[in-house]
Amino acid sequence: MKKIFIIFIFCIPNFVSANVFTKTQIQDIWFQYISYNVWSELYQINTVISDDVSPLSDLAISNNAITAINWVFFCPADYPQCQGKNYTINERFLNGEDLSFYPDTGDRWIFWWDREWVPLLHQTGKINPEDRWNIYEWLGNFPILYADGKNMLEYYHDVWLYDNKMKFPAYRHFICSNKEKTHIYIGRTSPTSLDSLAPALYELGCWDAINLDAGNSAHFIYNGRSIAQWSRNILDGFTISHKDINVSELEEKLDTLMSQVIKQYKKYPPRSVIKRLESFLKIIPKIRTEIYEQYSEDILDIEWNIIGYTTEITSLSDLKRIYMINGLEKRIKLYRDSLKN
């Protein structure tokens, strides 16, 4: 990454933008997360829900989004107890409409924002109980990690809701907001337990924080590129869109371009085409890195050691280029794999 030396004081910088990617290490845990400024005039945060399972990439495109992450736990058809059906009983709010299965959150929590995109927490009868009808968008999940700056995991230990999946190291997804409620952060970590994740999130700058689904449902997209993706389709997610980017239009251009590539390569034997495609796939990361390095800064600790970097693409044209590059890479890989099979 481009080495612009900055003294590391707080883990989360105060960016005005709302699609800032950061990779850094805190308490031996690696974080990859997006910073969203609630006052952004260029970007828009939204929830996206579906009644049927879909890839997160499809949910993102349907919401005109360039960045997205999977959301809450649901009952997937591949779990025996779900009896071959995909469904959720968790809280769902979309455009002010309460689509929840139950009127009471129970031990779940709702991480939400109002119509001004101010982030808050809600739990029936306990945390902001009177604000359920002010919720504009969000989804419910558990366990809560932090509420008003207090570690909340002890409660889940006390009521025996802290299971082995939470206890042992695994990749984690999270959402949180800062104390001032000016920023929302979503992202993933290297393998860790929730007991280790919670204090690291607090050091990162989170005041309210909640655990998201991970495991086979984990999917994290940044500027159209999958940073992490497992096998299961999902029911809902979080998305970030840019007001000056028409994602469907870019996707149509990519489909047209890929159709031309396939048409051109039809006259060659599959082995030859695979070799050409793999050569091109080696070039794409270099092009992407050259663009990202123009917009990246290293993060330094107080001893001037590099502990990560941030990336914020401020040029609309370069942001579109990155999206196109990432989309083309994805399509070429699918084409190559189809030829191998």
N, C-alpha and C positions, 0 to 999 in steps of 0.2 A: 504494500500500500504506500501511497505518497506520504513521505515523512515530514509533516508539518508539526513541529514539536509544541505540545501544549502541556501545561502542568496539570496533572490529574488530581482534582480536588473532590469533585462529585462524579459518581459513575455515570449519571445521566446528565448530559449537557442540556442547556436551555435553548433548544432549537425552536425557531419560529415555524419551520416547516412541519409536515405531518407524515412523512414517509421516509424517515431517517433510519437507516439500518446500522446497528451497532453489534460488534462482536468483542467481548471482553471476558476476563476471568475474575471471579470474586469468590474468595474462600475455597479455592481449588475447583470451582464449578465454572464451566464455560457457558456463557450466555450468548444467544443470538436473538436480538429483539428489534422491534420497530417502535419508534417514538412517534406518537400522534399528538400534535398540538390542537387542543379543542377550539382554538381561535383561528385555525387555518382558513383562508379564503380559497385555497386551491384544491384542497383535499377534503373528502367526505368519508366519515366512518359510518358503517351500517352493519346490521345483522342481516343474514340471509337464511331462510328456512325452506325446507322442502318436505312434502309428505311422503316422498319416496327417496331412497338412498341415491346419491349422485357423487361423482368425483368433485372434490373441492374446486378444481379448475373450472368445471361446468358451472358451479354455483357462483364463482367469481365473475365469469363472463356474463352470466345472467344479471349480475348486479353492476356491470360496467366497471369492474374492479381490476386493478393491477396487482394488488397485494391482498393476501388472505391467510387465515389460519382456521383449522377445524375448531369446533366448539365443545359442546358438553357431552357427557356420557349418554349413551342410549343403548337400547337392547338390540343387538345385531342378530340377524337371522342365523349366523354361524354359532351362536351360543345355544346349547341344548335347552336351557331354561326359557329361551325366547320363542321356542316352538316354530322355527322357520320363518318368523316375521321380524321386520325391522320397525321399531316403534320407540317413542319416547314418552315419559310421563313428567319430564322436567318442565320448568317454567319457560314460556316463550312470549315475548312481546314484540310486536312489529307495528311501527307507525302509530303507536299509542293504543293498539288493540291487544287486549289480554287473551292469548291463545293457550293459556295454561291448562293442564289436565286437572290439577287440584287448586283450590283457592288458598290452601295453606302450604307454605314452603316446607314445613317440618324442619329437618336438619339441613336442608339445602339453603343456599343463599342466592340472591340475585345481584349480580353486578350490572348496573344499569346506568343510563344517562337520560336526562330530561330533554325537552325540546331545544334547549340551549346547549346540549351536548356536555352538560356538567355531570361527571361520573359520581355515582353514589352506590351504597350497599342497601339491601333490603332483606329483612327476614320477618316473617309473620310474628307479630307480638313482641319482637325484640329489638330489631335495628330498623330505624325509620319506618315503623309499622304504618304510619299514617300516609306514607308516600307511594303506596302501591299504585294508586290511580294517577300519579304524576309520571310514571315510567313511560318513556317514549319507545325505547328499544332496549332489549337485552334478553339474556337467557339465564336460567338458574342452574346451579351445579354445587358440588361439594367435593372436598372440604374447603372451607374458607381458610386462608393462610394468615392474613392480617386484616384487622378491622380497627380503624382509627389508631393505627400505629401499634396495636397490641397483637402479639402472637396468639392465635386462636386454636392451635392444634391440640392443646391440652384437653379441651372439651371432647374431642373425638377419641382421644385415648380413654377418657373417663367413661364414655358410654359405649365402648367397644366397637366403634365404627372405624377405627384405624386398622386396616387389614394389611396383609403381607404385600399387596401391590403398592401400598403407600410406604411400607417399612423398608423395602429393599431398593437398591439403586436401579433406576430406570430413567430413560429420557422423559423429561417433563415439559408440558406446555403450560403457560400461565397468562393471566391478564392482571394488571394492577394499575393504580393511579397514584400520583404524588399527593402530598399533603395539601398543596395549594389547589388541587383539582384542575390544573391547567394542562396536564398531560396524561395520556393513557398509553400503557406499554403492553405489547403482546409479543410472545416469543417462546423459545424453547431452550433447553439446557442439555448439558452432557449428563450421563447417568448419575442420579443422586436420589436420596430419600426425601420425602416431604419434610421430615424433621431438619434435614440439612438445608433444603431449599428455602424454607421460611426466613431464617436469619440472613441468608444471602440476599434475598429479595429486599429485605429491610435496608441492608447496606447499599443495595443498588439504588434505593430511593423510593421504594413502594410504601405507601401508607395504608391503602386497601388493596388486598390481593386475593385472588381465588385460583384454585387449581383447575386446569382444563383437561379434557380427555387426551390420551396419548395412545401408547400401544399400537395396535394395528390400525387404529383410526387416525393416527398422527399424519398431518399434512400441513406444510407451511410453504407459502408461495410469496416471493418477493419480486416485484416487477415482472411478473409472468413466468418466473423460473421457480421450480420446486427445489427448495432448500432441503426439505425432508418430506418423504412420501412413503407410506406403507401401503398395505394391500386393500384395506376396506374402504368402500364408499360410505358417505356420511349423510346426516340429515340437516345439519345446520352449521353455520360458520360466521366468521367475522371478516368484513372486507373493507378495503380502502380504495376509493376511486379518485381520479383526477378530473376536475371539471372540464379540462380542455382536451381530454383523450377519449375518443370513441373506440372502446375495446372491440366491439363487434366489427367495426370497419377495419381495424388492424387484423383481426382474425380472418376476415374475408380476403384481405391482401395476402396473408400467409398461405391460405388454402389455395389461392390462385397460383402463387409462386411455386408451391410444392407440386401442384398438378403439372406445371410446366417441367419441373425437374424430373418427375416420374415419366412423363411422356418422352423426354429427351433420352432417358436412360433405358427405355424399353428395348432398344436395339442391341444392348450389350448383355452379355451373359451375367447372371447374378453374382458370381464370384468377382468379376471385374467391377461391377457396380458397388458391391460392398467395400471393396478396396478404395474406390474413389470417395465414397461417403465417409469412411473412417478417416481418410486424409483431411477431408473438409472439417470433420468434427474436432480434429486436433487444432485447427486454426481458430474456431469460434471462441474458445476460452481466452485466447490471446487478445482477440478483438474486444471482448467484453472487459477484460482486465485493463486494457488501455483506456477505455472510457471511464471505468470506475476510479482509476487512479487519479483522474483529474478532479474528482469530487470527494476524495477520501483524506482523512486526517488520522494520524496515530494517536492513541490514548497512552499517556505516560503516568506512572505512579509518582510518588513524591521523591523517589530516588532516580527518576528519569529512565526507568525501565519501560519498554514498550509492552503493554498488557492488552492490546487490542486496537481496534480502529472503528471509525464511524464513516458512513457513506451517505451523502445527500446530493442527489442529482438535481441541480437547480435549472438546467436547460431543458425546456420542453422537447426540443428536437432530439436531444440525446436520450431523454427518457423514452421517447417513442422508438428510437434506434435500439435501445436495450431490450425493450419489449419485443420488437421484431426479431432481434438476434436470438433471444431466449425461445421464442415461439418456433423459429426455424430449426433451432437445435433439437427441440422436442420432436418435431415432425420428421427430421432426418433420422433420428434414432429409431422412431417407430417404423419407418420405411426400411431401414437397414435390418432391424430385427425380423420384419416380415419376410425379407429375402432369405435370412438365415434359416427360417422355419419352413 
